[in-house]
Amino acid sequence: STVEDKSSLHSKFQDRRFWSAVKLLSNVLLWDGILQEDTVRDLGLSKLLNRYLLLNLLNTPPGPDNIEKCNKVVACLPERWFQDLQSGSTLPELLNFCQHLLQ
């Protein structure tokens, strides 16, 4: 209930942490093509997205805020990671995020 109340200090703090983590995700994924792809995907997707950002997204009530947060996360992902994927498939590290988007 304290997270849903946008005026609460807890909610504001959680929002600031989320947006800082999105900025960090964006910066980590910019290293794609410079560092090994496995290293960038592990750090950005397995560690940051799945362990931290997804928890916040799951605790954000459905609505415009959640959609905006998901759009920002998707905007960070390098397009080239998806070029060779078959239609309807995704990266293994993104399965939980995709499940959230489907809900």
C-alpha positions in Angstrom: 0.0 0.0 0.0 2.9 2.4 0.6 4.2 1.8 -2.9 0.8 2.5 -4.4 0.6 5.8 -2.6 2.7 8.0 -5.0 3.1 10.7 -2.5 4.7 8.4 0.1 8.4 8.7 0.7 8.8 5.0 0.2 7.2 5.2 -3.3 9.3 8.2 -4.3 12.5 6.4 -3.1 11.6 3.2 -4.9 10.9 5.2 -8.1 14.3 7.0 -7.9 16.0 3.7 -7.4 14.2 2.2 -10.4 15.1 5.0 -12.8 18.7 5.0 -11.6 18.9 1.3 -12.3 17.3 1.8 -15.8 20.1 4.4 -16.5 22.7 1.9 -15.3 21.1 -0.8 -17.5 21.3 1.6 -20.5 25.0 2.3 -19.8 25.8 -1.3 -19.3 24.2 -2.3 -22.6 26.1 0.4 -24.4 29.2 -1.8 -23.9 27.6 -4.3 -26.4 30.1 -4.7 -29.2 33.0 -3.6 -27.1 32.9 -6.3 -24.5 32.0 -9.9 -25.1 28.2 -10.2 -25.7 27.9 -12.9 -23.0 29.4 -10.7 -20.4 27.1 -7.7 -21.3 24.0 -9.9 -21.4 24.9 -11.5 -18.0 25.5 -8.3 -16.3 22.7 -6.3 -17.9 19.9 -8.9 -18.2 20.6 -11.7 -15.8 21.9 -9.6 -12.9 20.3 -6.1 -13.3 17.1 -6.7 -15.1 16.0 -10.0 -13.7 17.2 -9.5 -10.1 16.4 -5.9 -9.6 14.3 -4.1 -12.2 11.8 -6.9 -12.7 11.1 -7.0 -9.0 10.1 -3.3 -9.1 8.0 -3.9 -12.2 6.1 -6.7 -10.6 5.3 -4.5 -7.6 4.2 -1.6 -9.8 0.4 -1.6 -10.2 -0.8 -2.1 -13.8 -1.3 1.2 -15.6 0.5 4.0 -17.3 3.5 4.0 -14.9 4.2 0.3 -15.5 3.9 0.7 -19.2 6.3 3.7 -19.2 8.8 1.7 -17.1 8.6 -1.3 -19.4 9.0 0.9 -22.5 12.2 2.4 -21.1 13.6 -1.0 -20.3 12.8 -2.2 -23.9 14.4 0.9 -25.3 17.7 0.0 -23.7 18.0 -3.4 -25.4 20.3 -3.6 -28.5 18.3 -4.4 -31.6 21.0 -6.7 -33.0 20.3 -9.2 -30.2 16.9 -9.9 -31.8 17.9 -10.0 -35.5 18.5 -13.8 -35.7 15.6 -14.8 -33.5 12.6 -16.7 -34.9 9.3 -15.0 -34.8 7.6 -15.4 -31.4 10.9 -16.2 -29.6 13.1 -14.2 -27.3 16.4 -14.3 -25.4 16.4 -16.8 -22.5 17.3 -14.0 -20.1 14.2 -12.1 -21.1 11.6 -14.9 -20.5 10.5 -13.5 -17.1 10.3 -9.9 -18.5 8.3 -11.2 -21.5 5.9 -13.0 -19.1 5.4 -9.7 -17.2 4.6 -7.9 -20.5 2.1 -10.5 -21.5 0.2 -10.1 -18.2 
